[in-house]
Amino acid sequence: MASRDHGDPGDAPSVPPPLAPVVNDTRPSAAEEARTIAASTNAATLATLTAHGDPWASLVTFGLLDGAPVLCVSRMAEHGRNLTRDPRASLAIVEPSTQADPLAGGRVTLAGVVHHPNGDELAAARDAYLADVPAGKYYIDYSDFSLWVLRVHRVRWVGGYGRMDSATGEDYTAADPDPVAPHAAGAIAHLNADHAESLRAMAQALGGYPDTSSATCTGADRYGLDLRVVTDRGVAYTRVGYPEPIGSVAELRGAAKELVRLASA
């Protein structure tokens, strides 16, 4: 029997297409998504190369210096010795999630080369590491520990099933973490509990699904809302973007009200 790829037709139920144009489907770029995930945690899997060229994966903690991961590792650890021999490395970061399926959540791989910071960069790297890893104060000054900064050359972001993209190191460095998504859980729960009709109106008028019977908000960021819509044709996902990006979760209420106004108009 021939093997199949998960992208082959028939591997997933068909998703009903929109019946009207989506008014504004602006969403964060892959670089912005990656910066947001990197800022959401301080633990990751570090991949290095052994003296024999074999891949070696280790759990590490990290801080962020203008988006660049800062590592504090010991030469007694195999990954510390690996970095000394070969500066090529990658960091796999998984966004914190309560989903039952870990593959449905977001994650990012940052690949590049490490270097020892010095001068002003060393002081800044130290501060960045301790800000994100407070426990580092107990070992950062040990003689066998060293700080490394990962200069990101390549980024691969995965936002769950069917959502993935790549970005350059330059785009990653220039991007900003999303100021809304990490703090939006309460607002999303409120929208779903108290404003179901408004969400349905958004999906019908702005999201391209005039046949929506119900809609649920599954995510919010600086650019808009992600909606799961139910129609007689099946379940689909769509996007309703704000007229203008917002700068904090405090602005989400006003942005949602504006979407309701636009949907009504």
C-alpha positions in Angstrom: 0.0 0.0 0.0 1.4 3.4 -1.0 2.3 5.8 1.8 0.4 9.0 2.2 1.3 12.5 3.3 -0.8 14.3 5.8 -1.5 16.9 3.1 -3.1 14.4 0.8 -6.8 15.1 -0.2 -9.2 13.2 2.1 -7.0 13.4 5.2 -9.2 16.0 6.8 -12.8 16.9 6.5 -13.5 19.5 3.9 -13.9 23.1 5.2 -16.6 25.2 3.7 -15.2 28.2 1.8 -16.4 31.7 2.5 -19.4 32.9 0.5 -18.4 36.5 0.6 -15.1 38.5 0.7 -13.4 38.7 4.1 -13.3 42.4 4.8 -10.0 42.5 6.7 -8.0 39.3 7.4 -4.8 41.1 8.6 -2.9 38.9 11.1 0.6 38.9 12.6 3.5 38.0 10.4 5.6 34.8 11.1 8.3 37.0 12.6 5.8 38.7 15.0 4.3 35.3 15.9 7.8 34.0 16.6 8.7 37.0 18.8 5.5 36.5 20.7 6.2 32.9 21.4 9.8 33.5 22.4 8.6 36.1 24.9 6.0 33.8 26.4 8.4 31.5 28.2 11.9 31.1 29.5 12.5 27.4 28.7 13.4 25.7 25.4 15.1 22.8 23.8 18.6 23.6 22.6 20.0 21.6 19.7 23.8 21.5 19.3 26.3 19.3 17.4 28.7 16.9 19.2 32.3 16.4 18.3 31.2 13.5 16.0 28.6 15.7 14.3 25.6 14.1 16.0 22.6 16.2 17.0 22.3 16.8 20.7 19.1 18.2 22.4 19.1 19.7 25.8 16.6 21.5 28.0 17.8 25.1 28.7 16.5 28.3 30.1 17.0 31.6 28.2 16.4 35.3 28.3 15.9 37.7 25.5 18.1 40.6 24.4 16.2 42.5 21.7 14.7 39.2 20.7 18.0 37.3 20.6 18.1 34.3 23.0 20.6 34.6 25.8 21.9 31.3 27.2 23.9 30.6 30.4 25.4 27.2 30.2 28.2 25.3 31.9 31.2 23.8 30.2 30.5 20.7 32.3 27.3 20.2 30.3 27.6 18.4 26.9 25.8 21.2 25.1 28.2 23.8 26.6 31.2 21.8 25.2 29.4 21.5 21.9 28.9 25.2 21.6 32.6 25.8 22.3 33.5 23.5 19.4 30.7 24.5 16.9 28.7 27.7 17.3 25.8 26.5 15.1 22.7 25.9 17.2 18.9 26.1 17.2 16.3 26.7 19.9 12.9 25.1 19.8 10.4 27.1 21.9 6.9 25.9 22.7 4.2 28.4 23.7 2.5 27.6 27.0 -0.9 26.0 26.3 -3.7 24.1 28.0 -4.7 22.3 24.9 -5.0 18.5 25.1 -3.2 18.1 21.8 0.3 19.6 22.1 0.6 19.7 18.3 -2.4 22.1 18.1 -0.4 24.8 19.9 2.2 27.3 18.7 6.0 26.7 18.5 9.0 28.2 16.8 12.5 27.1 15.9 15.2 29.8 15.9 18.4 28.7 14.1 21.7 30.5 13.9 25.1 30.8 15.6 26.1 31.7 19.1 28.8 34.0 20.3 30.2 35.2 23.6 29.0 38.8 24.3 31.6 41.3 25.6 31.6 44.9 26.8 28.3 46.6 26.9 26.6 43.6 25.2 27.8 41.3 28.0 26.3 43.5 30.7 23.0 43.8 28.7 23.0 40.0 28.1 23.5 39.3 31.8 20.6 41.7 32.7 18.4 40.1 30.1 19.0 36.6 31.3 18.5 37.4 35.0 15.3 39.3 34.2 13.8 36.2 32.5 15.5 33.6 34.7 15.7 34.9 38.2 17.1 31.6 39.5 20.1 32.3 37.4 21.5 34.5 40.1 22.6 31.4 42.0 24.9 30.1 39.2 25.6 32.9 36.7 28.9 33.9 38.4 30.3 30.3 38.7 33.5 30.0 36.8 32.3 27.1 34.6 29.2 29.0 33.4 29.3 31.3 30.3 26.8 33.5 28.6 26.0 33.0 24.9 23.9 35.0 22.6 22.2 33.3 19.7 22.3 35.4 16.5 19.2 34.3 14.7 19.6 33.6 11.0 16.4 31.6 10.2 13.0 31.2 11.8 10.3 28.6 11.4 7.0 29.3 13.0 4.1 26.7 13.4 0.8 28.0 14.8 -0.9 24.6 15.0 -2.3 22.4 12.3 -2.2 24.0 8.9 -0.6 27.3 10.0 3.1 27.7 9.4 5.6 30.0 7.8 9.3 31.0 7.7 11.0 34.3 8.4 14.5 35.7 8.1 16.6 36.5 11.1 16.4 40.2 10.1 12.6 40.2 10.1 12.6 38.4 13.4 14.9 41.0 15.0 12.9 43.9 13.6 9.5 42.5 14.8 7.8 43.1 18.2 6.0 40.6 20.4 2.3 41.0 20.2 1.0 43.1 23.1 -2.5 41.6 23.1 -2.4 37.9 22.5 -0.6 36.8 25.8 -3.1 38.7 27.9 -6.3 38.1 26.0 -7.7 34.9 27.6 -10.1 36.7 29.9 -11.4 39.0 27.1 -11.9 36.0 24.8 -13.9 34.1 27.5 -16.0 37.2 28.0 -16.7 37.6 24.3 -17.8 34.0 24.1 -19.9 34.0 27.2 -21.7 37.3 26.8 -21.5 38.4 23.2 -22.2 35.3 21.1 -24.7 37.2 18.9 -22.1 39.9 18.2 -19.5 37.3 17.2 -22.1 35.7 14.8 -22.8 39.1 13.3 -19.1 39.7 12.8 -18.7 36.4 11.0 -21.7 37.0 8.8 -20.9 40.6 7.8 -17.1 40.8 8.0 -15.8 37.3 8.0 -17.2 36.0 4.7 -19.7 33.6 6.2 -23.2 35.1 5.9 -24.6 31.6 6.6 -23.0 31.5 10.1 -25.4 30.0 12.7 -22.9 30.4 15.6 -19.4 31.8 16.1 -16.7 31.4 18.8 -13.7 33.6 19.3 -10.6 31.4 19.4 -7.9 34.1 19.5 -7.2 37.8 19.7 -4.1 39.9 18.8 -3.1 43.4 17.9 -4.7 43.1 14.4 -8.0 41.3 15.0 -10.0 38.3 16.2 -9.9 34.6 15.1 -13.4 33.1 14.8 -14.6 29.5 14.6 -17.9 29.5 12.7 -20.6 26.9 12.4 -22.7 26.8 9.2 -25.1 24.3 7.6 -22.1 23.5 5.3 -19.8 22.6 8.2 -17.3 24.2 10.5 -14.8 26.8 9.3 -12.4 29.4 10.6 -12.2 33.0 9.7 -10.7 36.3 10.6 -12.1 39.7 11.4 -9.6 42.5 11.6 -9.9 45.8 13.4 -9.8 49.0 11.3 -6.5 49.9 13.0 -4.0 47.8 15.1 -4.3 48.2 18.9 -1.4 48.5 21.3 -2.7 46.8 24.4 -5.3 44.4 25.7 -7.0 47.4 27.4 -7.9 48.6 23.9 -9.5 45.3 22.9 -13.0 46.2 24.3 -13.2 49.3 22.1 -11.9 47.5 19.1 -14.5 44.7 19.5 -17.2 47.4 19.8 -16.1 48.9 16.6 -16.3 45.5 14.8 -19.9 45.2 16.1 -20.7 48.6 14.7 -19.1 47.8 11.3 -21.0 44.4 11.2 -24.3 46.2 12.0 -23.6 48.8 9.3 
